[in-house]
Structure formats: C-alpha cells, structure tokens
Amino acid sequence: MTAVTTPHRIVSLISSATEILYGLGLGDRLVAVSHECDWPAAAASLPQATFSNIDSAAASGQIDDQVKQQLTAGEPLYEIDRELLESLAPDLIVTQAQCDVCAVKYDDVAELVQTSPALAETRIVSLAPEMLDEVLSDIRRVGEAAGVQAAAEDYLQQLERRLRDVQQTVAQAARVDRPRVAIIEWLEPMMIAGNWTPGLVDRAGGKYDLAVEGRHSEYVDWSKLASYDPEVLVIAPCGFDIERTLRETDTLTARSEWRQLSAVRSGRVFVMDGNAYLNRSGPRLVDTAEILSHLIHPGLCGPPAAVGDSAQAWRPFV
C-alpha cells in the first residue's frame, strides 16, 4: 500500500470544512476556499475556488424558484474555478456530498480531479453528515486526511465536553419541562430544519417533533406548524444572517396563524444567524447547542461564552 503523504496545500469547497480546518490549526495550509467561506475572518482573504449561479440577494421565494428551475434544467447551481484549482495543484480537496443545493456537487469535483493532469496527485475527502454525531466524526476524518490526528482528537474532546455540559445542565429540567420547539430553515415556502437540528434541540432540552434527525429538511404547511403550536420558535433561514432574515419576516407575520402560536403569544420567538450557527455542519454547531439551551431554558443556561457578540448570533423577535 502506498503511504499517504501529509498535505500542505489544502482547498476547502464548503464553509463547514473551512471552519473545521481552522479549528484544527490548519489555516496556514489552506490555499483556496469556496465563495461562501466567511469564517473565521482570515478565510475571506483566500482565493475563491467556486462561484454561484443563483442570485442570493433575491427574496426567499425567488431564490427557491431559481433553484428549482436550475435543477429542472439540469444546470449547476455552483461551479468550480477550474483554472484556479489547476494552478494551485492542491494535495487535498475537502468537499461535500450532503446537499447539492448548499455547495458545489461532489461529482463535479471528482470529475475535475479525474480528468485534469494538474490534479493527478490530489486527494478528495467528501463530507456528508446528516446527524450531529456524524458532524463530529467528520472532524476526525479531516484530521486524519490532513495528518493531524492528535489535534483532531483534542479538538473533539473539547467540543464533546461542551455538549455534555449542556446536557447535564438541562437534564433535570428537561425531565419535566421539555418545551415544543420549531426552527424555520426557509421562509418562502416555509421549511422546518432537519438533519442535525433535532439532535441539537434534544441535547438543549427541547422537544422537536416536526422533523427527524438524519432526514433532510422538508417543506411544511402552516396548518402543521399551527397544530404543533411551538412554545419556542427560532427563525434561522439557511444562508441568511439576522439583518437579512428580519427583512423578510413579514412572510410569517402576515399569516393569520402566526398570532395564535404559543411562542408568539408568550414572546419566545427568536431570530438566529442561520448561516453561521445552525445550517453549517461544522464545529459551531456546538455553539448552536449552547445558544438553544439558553433560549429553551434561560433560567438554567446563560448566554454562551463562546459567542462574542450575542446580538449578531440571535435576538428576540419583537
């Protein structure tokens, strides 16, 4: 068996992988990232190896229409800068196969590497987590691929310790008080967050019956949300920060069902930066678990220390 050499030129084609790589202390080995990689701040200064064919500045409903039209026509939502990748000749590319709507497709990356002589020595690691435990396992996989197994294990222990702390803090209250929680991942049409989100809410001491951990997020009729009647409601559209979300919340508040929700009547509706804290399958999901525990059980859990400016992470919706 041929020995695997330690990569020194790494390209990340998905923002969650970029955050993992920086968390493992590998920022100095990154030579390019995707167009969506914006954290930590140093990532924004790197060359961008992908670009989007979707107008992300459009309204939620228009973005949804664009995505469906592109997919129906067989056109890519995202593309790779082939010339840039070939000029960089990375040892390792970290990409994803979890969601074709979220980032460049794995098949496109694999085809490029297989057909380009300049990338003949390039390895691909593809991430496809659907549950929180799989996100954590991906940290180990990236660490192994990059030759920093010990650092990956140390990093994992830190993250897992924080998750245990959340669970232990809410454990007693959650046995008798597990509020119904709903997290909106898209505004128009409305989509309820799936994948790892049910696991996050469970660890944070909430009840989450509108989705199943490990299954993709799904569109949900308003009648189903109204029947479930969440006691805590978090609005966190995929790819949106708080300010962008607030510009479109009238698609929710204009509904007659909105005013009848328990979360609305009790003032337990929150807006979260979904782009940073909920929809990326990376280490900041641990921050998200800590935020959710604070929103669900504020009497037990204070604002998480890991989040610097909490007003940019979440806010009460009034």
Sequence and secondary structure as in RCSB ss.txt:
>XXXX:A:sequence
MTAVTTPHRIVSLISSATEILYGLGLGDRLVAVSHECDWPAAAASLPQATFSNIDSAAASGQIDDQVKQQLTAGE
PLYEIDRELLESLAPDLIVTQAQCDVCAVKYDDVAELVQTSPALAETRIVSLAPEMLDEVLSDIRRVGEAAGVQA
AAEDYLQQLERRLRDVQQTVAQAARVDRPRVAIIEWLEPMMIAGNWTPGLVDRAGGKYDLAVEGRHSEYVDWSKL
ASYDPEVLVIAPCGFDIERTLRETDTLTARSEWRQLSAVRSGRVFVMDGNAYLNRSGPRLVDTAEILSHLIHPGL
CGPPAAVGDSAQAWRPFV
>XXXX:A:secstr
       SSEEE SHHHHHHHHHTT GGGEEEB TT   SGGGGGS B EEESS TTS HHHHHHHHHHHHHTT 
 SEEE HHHHHHH  SEEEEE S TTTS  HHHHHHHHHH GGGTT EEEEE   SHHHHHHHHHHHHHHHT HH
HHHHHHHHHHHHHHHHHHHHHHHHHH   BEEEEEETTTTEE  TTHHHHHHHTT B  SS TTS  EE  HHHH
HHH  SEEEE  TT  HHHHHTTTHHHHTSTTGGG HHHHTT EEEE HHHHTSS STHHHHHHHHHHHHH TTT
    TT S GGGTEEE  
